[in-house]
Structures are given as structure tokens and as C-alpha cells.
Amino acid sequence: MSTAHYKILDRLTSEDFSTFGFSSDESHSIYKELTAILEEHGASAPETWREISSRILTPDQPFTLHQMLFYGCYADYPSDTPPAWIPNIEDAAMTNVGCILEKHGKDLLGLSYKDPISSFSDFQKYSASHPEVYWKLILNELKISFHVPPACIFREHISYLGGQWLPEAVLNAAENCFCLNGRRDQDDIAVIWRDEGYDNLPLNRMTFKELHEQISLVANAIETLSLNKGSAIAIYMPMTVTSVVIYLAIVLAGYVVISIADSFAPDEIAVRLKISNAKAIFTQFIQPTVDSLFQNYLLSSQVENPHFLGCRNK
């Protein structure tokens, strides 16, 4: 990291701060606070920077001041990418990995475990060297449900570069979206969105219960098509909450999703439908011209007897 033209922090004076437009009193106050931080934390660059960013710097101050203190703090840092933001212990403990470390850190790392921040690198190394232990723990924490459990977590295999993960396991990813655990229940919010063109309206929200009900409704409708399990079903529509429901419903019902960008022209759609051999297509009527082009394409002989499932835009 090139910091040659920045002074290290203990060489700064109050005059250095006056160059940013601060009064003499303001410059002295900043310098006094910086001195106190250095006395408390010394050369511990990340901790020093955390204190500087919370006790001295504000968004309305010149960015060049932020740069001077940042690069001065990390002048001798061993990495080219020093951390600009560092969570506190309380926030770190509330993250997914923080919760796991608080619960299992001492069992996994022994007496070397300190806290979710200090021990994160050790935990990462442990996860790489003990995949069986680590992934069993993660799958259990996530409440992942298998139709058929894996024979093991990882298996070396000459035919698979990088080996096999969860060999022989069978699961439904959409089902697992609704596996409730101690950190969420059916009344928690699952999706937050705002419809295009309605920027001034409040955000829309859907709970896990409501999402599950809508997905189940679509999945049951798909079953009435009597398609073979594993058949491909395409989605050609904008990224709306309806398309999310349809995507998960296709997976929940045991079929393969073929996502087609709504910007594609009929010929581009044709290529993807031919390659995937899609047996049904979900789309959304938005513009008469687009609808006409798409329906004319479907009526052509390029796709053999597809099920055309249209969704009206609200």
C-alpha cells in the first residue's frame, strides 16, 4: 500500500488539521482526541482506526482528512487491503458466524478461542481442515432437511475434480427455504419489495407463511399439467415477487427452472427453450406488442406443444 506521502499518526500536529479549514481550537481538539486514542491503543492499527472513525471523523468532514488519518494509521500495516470498517464485538456476535462461534467456538478451537472477531481466521482455517465437522455443524444450524441424507460430507473421487460434496444426498432447496428454526418463525418477513413505477408507495412485505401459501398454490397448479418429474419449466418475465414465487414453486414441485431474461427477443427465447426442452412456460403480459410476438412464437413449430402459463401484470 503506497502511503509514502502520508505522515504516521504520532507525527501529526494540530497544524496538520488546520489545513483542512478547521479553526485553531477545532484543530487542537482533534489533535488532543487523536493523542488520547494513540495512548490507549498504540500501534494496534485496526483498533486505532475504529476509534478514530467513531470518535473523530464525521461524514461532513473533508474526505482528504479521512484519507490522511486512514493511511497514517495503516502506514506499517502488513496487507495492501487494511480494513476500513471493523464491527464491534456485540454486532459481530449477532451475525450468523458470530452466533456459531459464540455457541461452539470453545468446543472447536479450545482455549485459543477468544471472540467472533479475534478468532475468525482460526475458525476459517478449522473449517477448511475439518470439513466433516464444520459442514455437519452448519447443516444442523441451518436446519437443512434431506429426503435422503448424505453418505458423508466430502468424498474424494477420481471422476470429479475437487471431489464430491454430500454424495447420495437428496433434498429440495425450496422446501428448505421454509424450515423454521429458533431465529425465525412463519410470521417473520421473507420478502421485501417495491413494484416498478410505484416509488412513492410504501414497501411491500410478505411473511414466510404468506410466501409458502402462494408457492404451494402455484406448485399444486403445476402438478395438474401431469409433467414428468424433472421436466424443464421456463420463466420468461420480469424479476417481480410473482416470478420469485413461481421459481420456488417449480423447484418445490420437483421440476427444473429455466430462467429467460425478459429482455430477450423471440429468437433468443427459442434457443433456450430448444436446448432445455422446456415443457411449460410462465410469462407475464405487459405490452401488447411483446405479447403478440411471444404468442406468435409459441404458435410456431419451434417448440413442441408447450404449456403456456400467462400471468397478468397488476
GUFIZA-980296 format. One record per residue (C-alpha): residue number from 1; residue in one letter; chain; x, y, z. Coordinates in Angstrom, 1 decimal. Each point is the difference from the previous one (the first is absolute). Layout:
N
     i   aa   ch       px       py       pz
   NUM    A    A        X        Y        Z
...
//
This chain:
314
     i   aa   ch       px       py       pz
     1    M    A      0.0      0.0      0.0
     2    S    A      1.5      3.3     -1.1
     3    T    A     -0.1      2.4      3.0
     4    A    A      3.3      1.7     -0.4
     5    H    A     -1.4      3.5     -0.2
     6    Y    A     -2.2     -0.5      3.2
     7    K    A      1.5      0.6      3.5
     8    I    A     -0.4     -2.7      2.5
     9    L    A     -2.4      1.0      2.7
    10    D    A      2.4      0.7      2.8
    11    R    A      1.8      2.6     -2.2
    12    L    A     -3.1      2.1     -0.7
    13    T    A     -0.4      3.4      1.7
    14    S    A     -3.0      2.3      0.5
    15    E    A      1.3      2.0     -2.9
    16    D    A     -0.6     -2.9     -2.3
    17    F    A     -3.7      0.2      0.7
    18    S    A     -0.3      3.7     -0.5
    19    T    A      0.8     -0.6     -3.7
    20    F    A     -3.5     -1.5     -0.4
    21    G    A     -1.7      3.3      1.0
    22    F    A     -0.4     -0.7      3.7
    23    S    A      0.5      2.9      2.5
    24    S    A      2.9     -0.1      2.4
    25    D    A     -2.2     -1.2      2.8
    26    E    A     -1.6     -2.7     -2.2
    27    S    A      3.4     -1.2     -1.2
    28    H    A      1.3     -0.2      3.5
    29    S    A     -3.1     -1.9      1.1
    30    I    A      0.4     -2.6     -2.7
    31    Y    A      3.7     -0.3      0.7
    32    K    A     -0.7     -0.5      3.7
    33    E    A     -2.5     -2.8     -0.7
    34    L    A      2.4     -1.7     -2.4
    35    T    A      2.8      0.1      2.6
    36    A    A     -2.4     -1.6      2.6
    37    I    A     -0.9     -2.8     -2.5
    38    L    A      3.7     -0.7     -0.7
    39    E    A      0.8     -0.1      3.7
    40    E    A     -2.9     -2.5      0.5
    41    H    A      0.7     -2.3     -3.0
    42    G    A      3.5      0.7     -1.2
    43    A    A      1.0     -1.8     -3.1
    44    S    A     -3.0     -2.2     -0.2
    45    A    A     -1.1      1.3     -3.4
    46    P    A     -3.5     -1.5     -0.4
    47    E    A     -1.0      0.9      3.5
    48    T    A      1.5      3.5     -0.3
    49    W    A     -1.8      0.6     -3.3
    50    R    A     -3.3     -1.2      1.5
    51    E    A      0.3      2.6      2.8
    52    I    A      1.1      2.7     -2.5
    53    S    A     -3.0     -0.6     -2.3
    54    S    A     -2.5      0.1      2.9
    55    R    A      1.5      2.7      2.2
    56    I    A      1.6      2.4     -2.4
    57    L    A     -1.4     -0.4     -3.6
    58    T    A     -3.4      1.0     -1.2
    59    P    A     -1.5     -0.1     -3.6
    60    D    A     -0.1      3.8     -0.4
    61    Q    A      3.8      0.3      0.5
    62    P    A      2.3      0.1     -3.1
    63    F    A      0.7     -3.4     -1.5
    64    T    A      3.7      0.9     -0.1
    65    L    A      0.0      0.2      3.8
    66    H    A     -1.4     -3.6      0.1
    67    Q    A      2.7     -1.1     -2.4
    68    M    A      2.8      1.7      2.0
    69    L    A     -1.1     -1.8      3.2
    70    F    A     -0.7     -3.3     -1.7
    71    Y    A      3.3     -0.3     -1.8
    72    G    A      1.9      1.4      3.0
    73    C    A     -1.6     -2.6      2.2
    74    Y    A      0.9     -2.9     -2.3
    75    A    A      3.4      1.3     -1.1
    76    D    A      1.8     -3.2      1.1
    77    Y    A     -2.9     -2.4     -0.5
    78    P    A      1.1     -3.3     -1.5
    79    S    A     -2.9     -0.2     -2.5
    80    D    A     -0.8      2.1     -3.1
    81    T    A     -3.7     -0.1      1.0
    82    P    A     -0.3      1.2      3.6
    83    P    A     -3.5      0.0      1.5
    84    A    A     -1.9      3.3     -0.4
    85    W    A     -2.9     -1.3      2.2
    86    I    A      0.3     -2.3      3.0
    87    P    A     -3.1     -1.3      1.8
    88    N    A     -0.2      0.2      3.7
    89    I    A     -0.2     -3.2      2.1
    90    E    A     -3.7      0.4      0.6
    91    D    A     -0.9      0.4     -3.7
    92    A    A      2.3     -2.9     -1.0
    93    A    A     -1.6     -2.3      2.5
    94    M    A     -3.4      0.6     -1.6
    95    T    A      1.1     -1.2     -3.5
    96    N    A     -0.5     -3.6     -1.1
    97    V    A      3.7     -0.9      0.4
    98    G    A      0.1      1.9      3.3
    99    C    A     -2.9     -2.0      1.4
   100    I    A      1.7     -3.2     -1.0
   101    L    A      3.3      1.0      1.6
   102    E    A     -1.6      1.2      3.2
   103    K    A     -1.8     -3.3      0.3
   104    H    A      2.7     -2.4     -1.3
   105    G    A      3.3      2.0     -0.1
   106    K    A      1.5     -1.5      3.2
   107    D    A     -0.9     -3.6     -1.0
   108    L    A      1.5      0.5     -3.5
   109    L    A      3.0      2.1      0.8
   110    G    A      0.7     -0.8      3.6
   111    L    A      1.7      2.5      2.3
   112    S    A      1.2      2.1     -3.0
   113    Y    A     -3.6      1.2     -0.6
   114    K    A     -0.4      3.7      1.0
   115    D    A     -2.9      1.6     -1.8
   116    P    A     -1.7      0.0     -3.5
   117    I    A      2.4      2.7     -1.3
   118    S    A      3.3     -1.1      1.4
   119    S    A     -0.6     -3.7     -0.7
   120    F    A     -1.6      0.3     -3.4
   121    S    A      3.2     -0.8     -2.0
   122    D    A      0.6     -3.1      2.3
   123    F    A     -3.6     -1.1     -0.7
   124    Q    A      0.5      0.4     -3.7
   125    K    A      3.1     -2.2      0.1
   126    Y    A     -1.9     -2.5      2.1
   127    S    A     -2.8     -0.2     -2.4
   128    A    A      2.4     -0.7     -2.9
   129    S    A      1.9     -2.7      1.9
   130    H    A     -3.1     -1.7      1.6
   131    P    A     -2.7      0.1     -2.6
   132    E    A     -1.9     -2.9      1.5
   133    V    A     -0.4      1.7      3.4
   134    Y    A     -0.5      3.5     -1.4
   135    W    A     -2.7     -0.9     -2.6
   136    K    A     -1.9     -2.3      2.3
   137    L    A     -0.2      2.9      2.4
   138    I    A     -1.1      2.5     -2.6
   139    L    A     -2.7     -2.4     -1.5
   140    N    A     -1.3     -0.5      3.5
   141    E    A      0.0      3.7      0.8
   142    L    A     -1.9      0.8     -3.2
   143    K    A     -2.5     -2.9      0.6
   144    I    A      0.6     -1.4     -3.5
   145    S    A     -2.4     -2.8     -0.6
   146    F    A      1.0     -3.0     -2.2
   147    H    A     -2.3     -2.4     -1.7
   148    V    A      3.0     -2.3     -0.1
   149    P    A      3.0      1.0      2.3
   150    P    A      3.5      0.2     -1.5
   151    A    A      2.3     -3.0      0.4
   152    C    A      2.6      2.5      1.2
   153    I    A      0.9      3.6     -0.3
   154    F    A      2.8     -0.3     -2.5
   155    R    A      1.4     -2.9     -2.1
   156    E    A      3.0     -0.1     -2.2
   157    H    A     -0.8     -1.3     -3.4
   158    I    A      2.2     -0.5     -3.1
   159    S    A     -2.9      1.0     -2.3
   160    Y    A     -0.8      3.3      1.7
   161    L    A      2.5      2.8      0.1
   162    G    A     -0.1      1.3      3.6
   163    G    A     -1.8     -3.1      1.3
   164    Q    A     -3.7     -0.5      0.8
   165    W    A     -1.9      2.0      2.6
   166    L    A     -2.9     -1.6      1.8
   167    P    A      0.1     -3.2     -2.2
   168    E    A     -3.3     -1.9     -0.3
   169    A    A     -2.0      2.8      1.7
   170    V    A     -3.4      0.9     -1.2
   171    L    A     -1.7      3.3      1.0
   172    N    A     -2.4      2.6     -1.3
   173    A    A      1.5      3.5      0.3
   174    A    A     -3.4      1.7      0.0
   175    E    A     -1.2     -2.1      2.8
   176    N    A      3.0      1.1      2.1
   177    C    A     -0.9      3.6     -0.5
   178    F    A     -2.8     -0.6      2.4
   179    C    A      1.8     -2.0      2.6
   180    L    A     -0.6      2.1      3.1
   181    N    A      2.5      0.2      2.8
   182    G    A      0.6      1.9      3.2
   183    R    A      0.9      3.1     -1.9
   184    R    A     -3.2      0.4     -2.1
   185    D    A     -3.6     -1.1     -0.1
   186    Q    A     -2.8      0.0     -2.5
   187    D    A     -1.0      3.6      0.8
   188    D    A      3.4      1.4     -0.7
   189    I    A      0.5      2.0     -3.2
   190    A    A      1.3     -2.1     -2.9
   191    V    A     -0.1      2.4     -2.9
   192    I    A      0.1      3.8     -0.2
   193    W    A     -0.5      1.7     -3.4
   194    R    A     -1.4      3.1     -1.8
   195    D    A     -1.8     -0.3     -3.3
   196    E    A      1.6      1.8     -2.9
   197    G    A     -1.6      3.3     -0.7
   198    Y    A     -1.3      0.4      3.6
   199    D    A      3.0      1.6      1.7
   200    N    A     -2.2      2.3      2.1
   201    L    A     -2.0     -2.8      1.5
   202    P    A      1.0     -1.9      3.2
   203    L    A      2.1     -3.2     -0.3
   204    N    A     -1.8     -3.3     -0.4
   205    R    A      0.6     -2.8      2.4
   206    M    A     -0.8     -3.7      0.1
   207    T    A      0.4     -2.4      2.9
   208    F    A      1.3     -3.5     -0.2
   209    K    A     -3.5     -1.3      0.5
   210    E    A     -1.4      2.1     -2.8
   211    L    A      2.8     -0.9     -2.4
   212    H    A     -0.4     -3.6      0.8
   213    E    A     -3.7      0.2     -0.7
   214    Q    A      0.5      1.6     -3.4
   215    I    A      2.8     -2.3     -1.0
   216    S    A     -2.1     -3.1      0.9
   217    L    A     -2.9      1.4     -2.0
   218    V    A      2.2      0.3     -3.1
   219    A    A      1.7     -3.4      0.6
   220    N    A     -3.4     -1.7      0.2
   221    A    A     -1.0      1.7     -3.2
   222    I    A      3.1     -1.3     -1.8
   223    E    A     -0.8     -3.5      1.2
   224    T    A     -3.2      0.1     -2.0
   225    L    A      2.1      0.1     -3.2
   226    S    A      1.1     -3.6      0.7
   227    L    A      3.5      0.6     -1.1
   228    N    A      2.8     -2.5      0.7
   229    K    A      1.9      0.8      3.1
   230    G    A      3.3      1.8     -0.9
   231    S    A     -1.5      1.6     -3.1
   232    A    A      1.1      3.5     -0.9
   233    I    A     -2.3      2.9      0.5
   234    A    A      1.0      3.5     -1.3
   235    I    A     -0.6      3.4      1.6
   236    Y    A     -0.1      2.9     -2.5
   237    M    A     -1.1      3.0      2.0
   238    P    A      1.4      3.0      2.0
   239    M    A      1.7     -0.5      3.4
   240    T    A     -3.1      0.6      2.1
   241    V    A     -1.2     -1.6      3.2
   242    T    A     -2.3     -2.2     -2.2
   243    S    A      3.0     -1.4     -1.9
   244    V    A      1.6     -0.8      3.4
   245    V    A     -3.1     -1.9      1.0
   246    I    A     -0.1     -1.8     -3.3
   247    Y    A      3.7     -0.9      0.2
   248    L    A     -0.3     -1.6      3.4
   249    A    A     -3.2     -1.7     -0.9
   250    I    A      1.6     -1.7     -3.0
   251    V    A      2.8     -1.3      2.2
   252    L    A     -2.4     -1.0      2.8
   253    A    A     -2.0     -2.0     -2.4
   254    G    A      3.1     -1.9     -1.2
   255    Y    A      0.7      1.6     -3.3
   256    V    A      3.0      1.9     -1.6
   257    V    A     -0.2      3.8     -0.4
   258    I    A      1.2      1.5     -3.3
   259    S    A      0.4      3.8      0.6
   260    I    A     -0.3      2.1     -3.1
   261    A    A      0.6      3.8      0.2
   262    D    A     -3.0      2.0     -0.8
   263    S    A      2.1      2.2     -2.4
   264    F    A      0.6     -3.0     -2.4
   265    A    A     -1.6      0.0     -3.5
   266    P    A     -2.0     -3.0     -1.2
   267    D    A      2.9     -1.5     -1.9
   268    E    A      2.2      0.2      3.2
   269    I    A     -2.8     -1.6      2.0
   270    A    A     -0.3     -2.8     -2.6
   271    V    A      3.6     -1.0      0.5
   272    R    A     -0.4     -0.4      3.7
   273    L    A     -3.3     -1.8     -0.3
   274    K    A      1.5     -2.4     -2.5
   275    I    A      3.1     -0.7      2.0
   276    S    A     -1.9     -0.6      3.2
   277    N    A     -2.9     -1.8     -1.6
   278    A    A     -2.4      2.0      2.2
   279    K    A     -3.4     -1.5      0.4
   280    A    A     -1.7      3.1      1.3
   281    I    A      0.6      3.8      0.0
   282    F    A     -1.0      2.6      2.6
   283    T    A     -0.2      3.5     -1.4
   284    Q    A     -1.7      3.3      0.9
   285    F    A     -2.0      2.2     -2.4
   286    I    A      1.3      3.5      0.1
   287    Q    A      0.0      1.6     -3.4
   288    P    A     -2.3     -1.0     -2.9
   289    T    A      2.8      0.0     -2.5
   290    V    A      2.2     -2.3      2.2
   291    D    A     -3.0     -2.2      0.8
   292    S    A     -0.8     -0.4     -3.7
   293    L    A      3.6     -0.9     -1.0
   294    F    A      0.3     -2.5      2.8
   295    Q    A     -3.4     -1.7     -0.7
   296    N    A      0.8     -0.1     -3.8
   297    Y    A      3.3     -1.7      0.9
   298    L    A     -1.8     -2.6      2.2
   299    L    A     -2.4     -0.7     -2.7
   300    S    A      2.8     -0.8     -2.4
   301    S    A      1.5     -3.4     -0.4
   302    Q    A      3.3      0.9      1.8
   303    V    A     -1.2     -1.5      3.3
   304    E    A     -2.0     -3.2      0.2
   305    N    A     -3.3      0.5      2.0
   306    P    A      1.1      2.2      2.8
   307    H    A     -2.3      0.9      2.8
   308    F    A     -0.4      3.8     -0.1
   309    L    A     -0.6      1.4      3.5
   310    G    A     -0.8      3.7      0.0
   311    C    A      0.1      2.4      2.9
   312    R    A     -1.8      3.3     -0.2
   313    N    A      1.9      3.0      1.3
   314    K    A     -1.8      1.7      2.9
//
